[in-house]
Amino acid sequence: SLSLTHGPNALQGVKISQPPLCTRFTSSVKSLFGWSTSTSSSERPLFPLPSSASQLRIHQLLSEGAPAVVVEGPPGCGKTHAIANIVCSYLAQGKRVLVTSKGAPALSVLRKRLPPCMQELVVDVTVSEAEGMQQLQQTVERLAEKVSRGIDKSELCQSLSQNIKNIETDIAAIDAKLESFHRRKSTVLQSSNGHELVEQGIDLVEKAPWLVSAISEWEDTQLMDLIESIESLASDLTGYHDVSGYDTNAAPSSALISGTAARGGIVPSFTGVAVHAVSSLPLIGSFSGARTYCERRELEVGDLELSGDVPSSKSDWIIVHSALVRNSQHWSLYEKTMSALIDKEGWPRDEVYDDTKERLCFKERFVDLVRMAGKVRKLQAKTLRQKDFDQPYEAQRLEAQRQKLKQRLEDLDNKLVEARVITQLSSMFSPEAQSALIQFAQLAGKAKFRSNAQASKLTARQQRHRQGDLSAF
């Protein structure tokens, strides 16, 4: 966090709009590096780097006459970042800034934090004479270049300022929309259905994220049809696991199902009746293959057992027939839907099917999860409006747009800072001063001012000339 304090006696006799003599507040590190959409002053200070409410408060206190503001915080909370913004704001106002520190490394870090256009106007006097002279040479050359052009940047400053205001207006409009989304969320969550929706939804996500991921894009009808199919196959059926004597690794054949239907007195399908009739005809039955079909069916039916015994009554055959139909329906759902969900959508098979059983069978936990998904979907329909479903995508789009605007705003702020600084410098330098500046820049490029020059080797006359050039500058 970052806090601001005034010394106990520093503000005596100074009028500030904020009454408390000692002001202290905290902001998160995140907010320190995020743009603030509102400011207590009428005009946002010119900060080329992303700013926060804390930095705006520092600027406000200094602008209102506070002789000192102490910024406290642990390493990495943004103190250097705040200083860099304040320095640039002062330079854009035509002020001179002296930055001091207990140690030289902190000054180097601060210099690197400044925008490139400002780094060229800063000289670090704590470094070696050679490096300091090199920085001074670069600074003077930069000043001479800008001042000698004499270009009026007032119109550029006005244009940049207007563009900045337009972008700030756009960001404020985006923030207003995002705030309306937040209020709508709060309203939904505070309702009874909304509270239940959140609880059920979180529970479902924690228990079966793979299920939520797949069905989130489904239409209501698709989800409800699947739930209905699963529930119908999950219902208790007498004898389903007691019928044996057929291949459980594939769906039972239609011949086997029709054969059990005939023995149970259940009206067989039209195809079964037709095949039986054709197979009984002389010659035609043999050539058509119908007789072979019936013989194979009888062999398959003869292998069936119910609880280890051969079915003997119509009721036994009805149970066998129902079990085979259920197994066939299981395989049909698996081939049409479940296999794709397991292979492509990542549904874990061991979470869906009970592999301890000889034939396809859903786990009870899976059936409960599917029912929970249906309940959540119904709660959504009761609680949310259609536009609520579109809000997450709209919010994501607005956030991306806001980030682009923030980047554009930062670029414009950098350009405006540089333009204002050059404007201020141009107005400060008289023709005589500009001439001295250019002359010094030319002299700085000579050998005696290069980084490898040693002052001790200069003659007395050269030292006097050098001192005169420095004094003129």
C-alpha positions as CSV (number, residue, x, y, z in Angstrom):
1,S,0.0,0.0,0.0
2,L,1.0,3.6,-0.3
3,S,0.2,6.3,2.3
4,L,0.7,10.0,2.4
5,T,1.4,12.0,5.5
6,H,2.2,15.6,6.3
7,G,4.7,16.5,9.0
8,P,3.1,17.8,12.2
9,N,4.3,21.4,11.8
10,A,4.8,21.6,8.1
11,L,1.4,22.9,7.1
12,Q,0.9,25.5,9.8
13,G,-0.3,28.7,8.1
14,V,-0.9,27.0,4.8
15,K,-4.4,26.9,3.4
16,I,-5.5,23.7,1.8
17,S,-8.9,22.6,0.7
18,Q,-8.7,19.5,2.8
19,P,-9.1,20.4,6.5
20,P,-7.1,17.7,8.2
21,L,-3.6,18.7,9.1
22,C,-2.5,15.1,8.8
23,T,-4.0,13.1,5.9
24,R,-3.4,9.4,5.5
25,F,-4.9,6.9,3.2
26,T,-4.1,3.6,1.6
27,S,-4.7,2.3,-1.9
28,S,-3.9,-1.1,-3.4
29,V,-0.8,-1.7,-5.5
30,K,-3.1,-2.6,-8.4
31,S,-4.9,0.7,-8.3
32,L,-1.6,2.5,-8.1
33,F,-0.8,1.4,-11.7
34,G,-4.4,1.8,-13.1
35,W,-5.9,4.9,-14.7
36,S,-8.2,6.8,-12.4
37,T,-11.4,8.0,-14.2
38,S,-12.1,10.7,-11.7
39,T,-10.0,13.4,-10.0
40,S,-10.8,15.9,-7.3
41,S,-9.3,18.8,-9.3
42,S,-11.0,20.4,-12.2
43,E,-8.2,19.3,-14.6
44,R,-6.3,16.1,-14.5
45,P,-2.5,16.7,-14.0
46,L,-0.3,15.9,-16.9
47,F,1.2,12.5,-16.0
48,P,2.9,10.6,-18.9
49,L,2.8,7.3,-16.9
50,P,-0.3,5.5,-15.7
51,S,-1.5,7.1,-12.5
52,S,-3.7,6.3,-9.5
53,A,-5.9,8.2,-7.0
54,S,-2.9,8.3,-4.7
55,Q,-0.7,10.1,-7.2
56,L,-3.5,12.5,-8.0
57,R,-3.8,13.2,-4.3
58,I,-0.1,14.0,-4.1
59,H,-0.4,16.4,-6.9
60,Q,-3.4,18.1,-5.4
61,L,-1.7,18.6,-2.1
62,L,1.3,20.2,-3.7
63,S,-0.8,22.3,-6.0
64,E,-2.8,23.6,-3.0
65,G,0.3,24.9,-1.2
66,A,1.5,22.1,1.0
67,P,5.2,22.7,1.5
68,A,5.9,19.0,1.7
69,V,4.2,15.6,1.1
70,V,5.8,12.4,2.5
71,V,5.0,9.3,0.6
72,E,5.5,6.1,2.5
73,G,5.4,2.5,1.4
74,P,7.4,-0.7,1.1
75,P,9.7,-1.4,-1.9
76,G,7.8,-2.0,-5.2
77,C,4.6,-0.1,-4.2
78,G,5.1,2.6,-6.8
79,K,6.9,5.5,-5.0
80,T,9.5,6.0,-7.8
81,H,6.6,5.8,-10.3
82,A,4.8,8.6,-8.5
83,I,7.9,10.7,-8.4
84,A,8.5,10.3,-12.1
85,N,5.0,11.5,-12.8
86,I,5.3,14.5,-10.5
87,V,8.7,15.5,-12.0
88,C,7.2,15.4,-15.6
89,S,4.2,17.4,-14.5
90,Y,6.5,20.1,-13.0
91,L,8.7,20.2,-16.2
92,A,5.6,20.6,-18.3
93,Q,4.8,23.7,-16.2
94,G,8.2,25.2,-16.9
95,K,9.6,24.5,-13.5
96,R,13.0,23.3,-12.6
97,V,13.2,20.1,-10.5
98,L,16.0,18.9,-8.2
99,V,15.7,15.3,-7.1
100,T,17.9,14.2,-4.2
101,S,18.4,10.8,-2.6
102,K,20.3,9.2,0.2
103,G,22.0,6.9,-2.4
104,A,22.9,7.3,-6.1
105,P,21.2,4.0,-7.3
106,A,17.8,5.4,-6.5
107,L,18.4,8.4,-8.8
108,S,19.5,6.1,-11.6
109,V,16.3,4.0,-11.2
110,L,14.2,7.2,-11.3
111,R,15.9,8.5,-14.4
112,K,15.3,5.3,-16.2
113,R,11.6,5.4,-15.1
114,L,11.1,8.7,-16.9
115,P,9.8,8.8,-20.5
116,P,12.6,8.8,-23.1
117,C,11.8,12.5,-24.0
118,M,12.4,13.5,-20.4
119,Q,15.5,11.4,-19.8
120,E,17.3,13.5,-22.4
121,L,16.7,16.6,-20.2
122,V,18.0,15.1,-17.0
123,V,21.5,15.1,-15.7
124,D,22.7,12.9,-12.9
125,V,25.4,14.8,-10.9
126,T,26.1,11.8,-8.7
127,V,27.9,9.8,-11.4
128,S,31.5,10.2,-12.4
129,E,32.7,13.4,-14.0
130,A,33.2,11.8,-17.4
131,E,29.7,10.2,-17.4
132,G,28.1,13.3,-16.0
133,M,29.8,15.4,-18.7
134,Q,28.5,13.0,-21.3
135,Q,24.9,13.3,-19.9
136,L,25.3,17.1,-19.9
137,Q,26.5,17.1,-23.5
138,Q,23.5,15.0,-24.6
139,T,21.1,17.3,-22.6
140,V,22.6,20.5,-24.1
141,E,22.5,19.1,-27.6
142,R,18.9,18.2,-27.1
143,L,18.1,21.6,-25.7
144,A,20.0,23.4,-28.5
145,E,18.2,21.3,-31.1
146,K,14.7,22.0,-29.8
147,V,15.3,25.7,-28.9
148,S,17.1,26.5,-32.2
149,R,14.1,25.3,-34.2
150,G,11.9,27.9,-32.6
151,I,8.8,26.0,-33.6
152,D,5.6,27.2,-31.9
153,K,4.0,24.1,-30.4
154,S,1.0,25.8,-28.8
155,E,-1.3,24.6,-31.5
156,L,0.1,21.0,-31.1
157,C,-0.5,21.3,-27.3
158,Q,-4.1,22.3,-27.9
159,S,-4.7,19.5,-30.3
160,L,-3.1,16.9,-28.0
161,S,-5.1,18.2,-25.0
162,Q,-8.3,18.0,-27.0
163,N,-7.5,14.4,-28.1
164,I,-6.8,13.5,-24.5
165,K,-10.1,14.9,-23.3
166,N,-11.9,13.0,-26.0
167,I,-10.3,9.7,-25.0
168,E,-11.0,10.4,-21.3
169,T,-14.6,10.9,-22.2
170,D,-14.7,7.6,-24.1
171,I,-13.0,5.8,-21.1
172,A,-15.6,7.4,-18.7
173,A,-18.4,6.1,-20.9
174,I,-16.9,2.6,-20.9
175,D,-16.6,2.8,-17.1
176,A,-20.2,3.8,-16.8
177,K,-21.3,0.8,-18.9
178,L,-19.1,-1.6,-16.8
179,E,-20.6,-0.1,-13.6
180,S,-24.1,-0.7,-14.9
181,F,-23.1,-4.4,-15.5
182,H,-21.8,-4.6,-12.0
183,R,-25.0,-3.1,-10.6
184,R,-27.1,-5.6,-12.5
185,K,-24.9,-8.5,-11.2
186,S,-25.4,-7.2,-7.6
187,T,-29.2,-7.1,-8.2
188,V,-29.3,-10.6,-9.5
189,L,-27.1,-12.0,-6.7
190,Q,-29.2,-10.4,-4.0
191,S,-32.4,-12.2,-5.2
192,S,-33.3,-15.6,-3.8
193,N,-33.1,-17.3,-7.1
194,G,-29.8,-15.6,-7.8
195,H,-28.3,-16.7,-4.5
196,E,-29.4,-20.3,-5.2
197,L,-28.1,-20.1,-8.8
198,V,-24.7,-19.0,-7.5
199,E,-24.5,-21.8,-4.9
200,Q,-25.7,-24.5,-7.3
201,G,-23.4,-23.2,-10.1
202,I,-20.3,-23.1,-7.9
203,D,-21.1,-26.6,-6.6
204,L,-21.5,-27.9,-10.1
205,V,-18.2,-26.3,-11.3
206,E,-16.3,-27.7,-8.4
207,K,-17.7,-31.2,-8.9
208,A,-17.7,-31.5,-12.7
209,P,-15.9,-28.7,-14.5
210,W,-15.8,-30.9,-17.6
211,L,-19.6,-31.1,-17.7
212,V,-20.0,-27.3,-17.3
213,S,-17.4,-26.6,-20.0
214,A,-19.3,-28.8,-22.5
215,I,-22.9,-27.7,-21.9
216,S,-22.2,-24.0,-21.5
217,E,-22.6,-23.6,-25.3
218,W,-25.6,-25.9,-25.6
219,E,-29.1,-24.8,-26.3
220,D,-31.7,-25.5,-23.6
221,T,-33.4,-28.2,-25.8
222,Q,-30.1,-30.0,-26.4
223,L,-29.4,-30.2,-22.7
224,M,-32.9,-31.2,-21.6
225,D,-33.1,-33.9,-24.3
226,L,-29.8,-35.4,-23.0
227,I,-31.0,-35.2,-19.4
228,E,-34.3,-36.9,-20.3
229,S,-32.4,-39.8,-22.1
230,I,-30.0,-40.3,-19.2
231,E,-32.8,-40.3,-16.6
232,S,-34.9,-42.8,-18.6
233,L,-31.9,-45.1,-18.8
234,A,-30.9,-44.6,-15.2
235,S,-34.3,-45.6,-13.8
236,D,-34.6,-49.0,-12.1
237,L,-35.4,-51.9,-14.3
238,T,-36.0,-55.4,-12.9
239,G,-33.6,-58.0,-14.2
240,Y,-31.4,-55.6,-16.3
241,H,-28.2,-57.0,-14.7
242,D,-29.6,-60.5,-14.3
243,V,-29.9,-61.4,-18.0
244,S,-26.9,-63.2,-19.5
245,G,-25.9,-65.3,-22.4
246,Y,-25.3,-62.6,-25.0
247,D,-22.4,-60.3,-25.9
248,T,-22.5,-57.3,-23.6
249,N,-19.7,-55.5,-25.4
250,A,-22.1,-54.5,-28.2
251,A,-25.7,-53.7,-28.7
252,P,-28.0,-56.8,-28.8
253,S,-29.1,-57.7,-32.3
254,S,-32.6,-56.9,-33.6
255,A,-33.1,-60.6,-34.2
256,L,-32.4,-61.4,-30.5
257,I,-34.8,-58.6,-29.3
258,S,-37.6,-59.7,-31.7
259,G,-37.1,-63.4,-30.6
260,T,-37.6,-62.5,-26.9
261,A,-40.6,-60.4,-27.8
262,A,-42.2,-63.4,-29.6
263,R,-41.6,-65.7,-26.6
264,G,-43.0,-63.1,-24.2
265,G,-46.2,-62.7,-26.1
266,I,-45.2,-59.1,-27.0
267,V,-46.4,-58.1,-30.5
268,P,-43.2,-58.3,-32.6
269,S,-42.2,-55.6,-35.1
270,F,-43.6,-55.7,-38.7
271,T,-40.2,-56.7,-40.0
272,G,-40.1,-59.7,-37.6
273,V,-43.5,-60.9,-38.7
274,A,-42.6,-60.5,-42.4
275,V,-39.4,-62.4,-42.0
276,H,-41.1,-65.2,-40.1
277,A,-43.8,-65.5,-42.8
278,V,-41.3,-65.5,-45.7
279,S,-39.1,-68.1,-44.0
280,S,-42.1,-70.5,-43.8
281,L,-42.7,-70.5,-47.5
282,P,-41.1,-73.4,-49.6
283,L,-38.0,-72.5,-51.6
284,I,-38.5,-68.7,-51.1
285,G,-37.6,-68.9,-47.5
286,S,-34.3,-70.6,-48.3
287,F,-33.3,-68.4,-51.1
288,S,-34.2,-65.1,-49.3
289,G,-32.1,-65.9,-46.3
290,A,-35.1,-65.4,-44.0
291,R,-35.0,-69.0,-42.8
292,T,-31.3,-68.6,-41.8
293,Y,-32.2,-65.4,-40.0
294,C,-34.9,-67.2,-38.0
295,E,-32.6,-70.1,-37.2
296,R,-29.8,-67.8,-36.0
297,R,-32.3,-65.9,-33.8
298,E,-33.5,-69.1,-32.2
299,L,-30.0,-70.1,-31.4
300,E,-29.2,-66.7,-29.8
301,V,-32.5,-66.8,-27.8
302,G,-31.7,-70.3,-26.7
303,D,-28.5,-69.1,-25.0
304,L,-30.2,-66.5,-22.9
305,E,-30.5,-67.0,-19.1
306,L,-32.3,-65.1,-16.4
307,S,-30.5,-65.2,-13.0
308,G,-28.6,-68.3,-14.2
309,D,-31.7,-70.2,-15.3
310,V,-33.4,-70.6,-18.7
311,P,-36.5,-68.3,-18.9
312,S,-39.6,-70.5,-18.6
313,S,-42.6,-68.3,-18.5
314,K,-43.9,-65.4,-20.5
315,S,-43.2,-63.0,-17.6
316,D,-39.6,-64.2,-17.6
317,W,-39.3,-63.5,-21.3
318,I,-40.8,-60.1,-20.8
319,I,-38.1,-59.3,-18.3
320,V,-35.4,-60.6,-20.6
321,H,-36.9,-58.6,-23.5
322,S,-37.0,-55.3,-21.5
323,A,-33.4,-55.8,-20.4
324,L,-32.2,-56.3,-24.0
325,V,-34.2,-53.2,-25.1
326,R,-32.7,-51.1,-22.3
327,N,-29.2,-52.3,-23.2
328,S,-29.8,-51.5,-26.9
329,Q,-31.0,-48.0,-25.9
330,H,-27.8,-47.6,-23.8
331,W,-25.6,-48.5,-26.8
332,S,-27.6,-46.2,-29.1
333,L,-27.1,-43.2,-26.8
334,Y,-23.4,-44.1,-26.4
335,E,-22.8,-44.3,-30.1
336,K,-24.7,-41.2,-31.0
337,T,-23.8,-38.9,-28.1
338,M,-21.8,-40.2,-25.2
339,S,-18.8,-41.5,-27.1
340,A,-18.2,-38.1,-28.7
341,L,-18.4,-36.4,-25.3
342,I,-15.9,-38.8,-23.8
343,D,-13.5,-38.8,-26.7
344,K,-13.7,-35.1,-27.9
345,E,-15.0,-33.1,-24.9
346,G,-12.9,-34.8,-22.3
347,W,-15.7,-36.3,-20.2
348,P,-14.0,-39.0,-18.0
349,R,-15.5,-42.4,-18.7
350,D,-14.9,-43.6,-15.2
351,E,-17.1,-40.6,-14.0
352,V,-19.9,-41.4,-16.4
353,Y,-20.2,-45.3,-16.6
354,D,-20.0,-47.9,-13.9
355,D,-17.3,-50.2,-15.3
356,T,-17.9,-52.7,-12.4
357,K,-21.1,-53.8,-14.2
358,E,-21.0,-56.2,-17.1
359,R,-23.3,-54.0,-19.3
360,L,-23.5,-50.3,-19.8
361,C,-24.8,-48.5,-16.7
362,F,-24.5,-44.8,-15.6
363,K,-23.0,-44.0,-12.3
364,E,-25.5,-42.5,-9.8
365,R,-23.2,-39.6,-9.2
366,F,-23.2,-38.8,-12.9
367,V,-27.0,-38.8,-13.1
368,D,-27.1,-36.5,-10.1
369,L,-24.7,-34.1,-11.7
370,V,-26.7,-34.0,-15.0
371,R,-29.9,-33.3,-13.0
372,M,-28.0,-30.5,-11.2
373,A,-27.0,-29.0,-14.5
374,G,-30.6,-29.0,-15.6
375,K,-31.6,-27.3,-12.4
376,V,-29.0,-24.6,-12.9
377,R,-30.1,-24.0,-16.4
378,K,-33.7,-23.6,-15.2
379,L,-32.6,-21.2,-12.5
380,Q,-30.8,-19.2,-15.2
381,A,-33.9,-19.0,-17.2
382,K,-35.9,-17.7,-14.2
383,T,-33.3,-15.3,-12.9
384,L,-31.4,-13.9,-15.9
385,R,-32.6,-11.9,-18.9
386,Q,-31.3,-12.6,-22.4
387,K,-29.0,-9.5,-22.2
388,D,-27.5,-10.9,-19.0
389,F,-26.0,-13.8,-21.0
390,D,-24.4,-11.3,-23.4
391,Q,-22.9,-9.1,-20.7
392,P,-19.8,-11.1,-20.1
393,Y,-18.9,-11.0,-23.7
394,E,-19.7,-7.3,-23.9
395,A,-17.7,-6.6,-20.8
396,Q,-14.7,-8.4,-22.2
397,R,-15.0,-6.4,-25.4
398,L,-15.2,-3.1,-23.5
399,E,-12.3,-4.0,-21.3
400,A,-10.2,-4.7,-24.4
401,Q,-11.3,-1.4,-25.9
402,R,-10.5,0.4,-22.6
403,Q,-7.0,-1.0,-22.6
404,K,-6.4,0.3,-26.1
405,L,-7.7,3.7,-25.1
406,K,-5.4,3.7,-22.0
407,Q,-2.4,3.0,-24.1
408,R,-3.4,5.7,-26.6
409,L,-3.9,8.1,-23.7
410,E,-0.4,7.3,-22.3
411,D,1.2,7.9,-25.7
412,L,-0.6,11.3,-26.1
413,D,0.4,12.3,-22.5
414,N,4.0,11.6,-23.4
415,K,3.8,13.7,-26.5
416,L,2.0,16.5,-24.7
417,V,4.6,16.6,-21.9
418,E,7.4,16.9,-24.4
419,A,5.5,19.6,-26.4
420,R,4.8,21.7,-23.3
421,V,8.4,21.3,-22.0
422,I,9.8,22.5,-25.3
423,T,7.3,25.4,-25.4
424,Q,8.3,26.4,-21.9
425,L,12.0,26.2,-22.7
426,S,11.6,28.2,-25.9
427,S,9.8,31.0,-24.0
428,M,12.5,30.9,-21.2
429,F,15.5,31.3,-23.5
430,S,16.3,34.8,-24.7
431,P,18.2,35.1,-28.1
432,E,21.4,35.7,-26.1
433,A,20.8,32.6,-24.0
434,Q,20.0,30.5,-27.1
435,S,23.2,31.7,-28.7
436,A,25.2,30.7,-25.6
437,L,23.4,27.4,-25.5
438,I,24.2,26.5,-29.1
439,Q,27.8,27.7,-28.5
440,F,28.1,25.5,-25.5
441,A,26.7,22.5,-27.4
442,Q,29.3,23.0,-30.0
443,L,32.1,23.3,-27.5
444,A,30.8,20.2,-25.7
445,G,31.5,18.1,-28.7
446,K,35.2,19.1,-28.7
447,A,37.9,16.9,-27.2
448,K,38.2,18.8,-24.0
449,F,34.5,18.0,-23.2
450,R,34.5,14.4,-24.2
451,S,34.0,11.6,-21.7
452,N,37.6,10.6,-21.8
453,A,38.9,14.1,-21.1
454,Q,40.7,14.8,-17.9
455,A,40.4,18.3,-16.3
456,S,43.9,18.1,-14.8
457,K,45.5,18.2,-18.3
458,L,43.8,21.4,-19.3
459,T,45.9,24.6,-19.4
460,A,44.9,27.5,-17.2
461,R,43.7,29.4,-20.2
462,Q,41.5,26.4,-21.3
463,Q,40.1,26.1,-17.8
464,R,39.2,29.8,-17.8
465,H,37.5,29.4,-21.2
466,R,35.7,26.3,-20.0
467,Q,34.5,28.1,-16.9
468,G,33.3,31.0,-19.0
469,D,31.4,28.7,-21.3
470,L,29.7,27.1,-18.3
471,S,28.9,30.4,-16.8
472,A,27.4,31.7,-20.1
473,F,25.3,28.5,-20.3
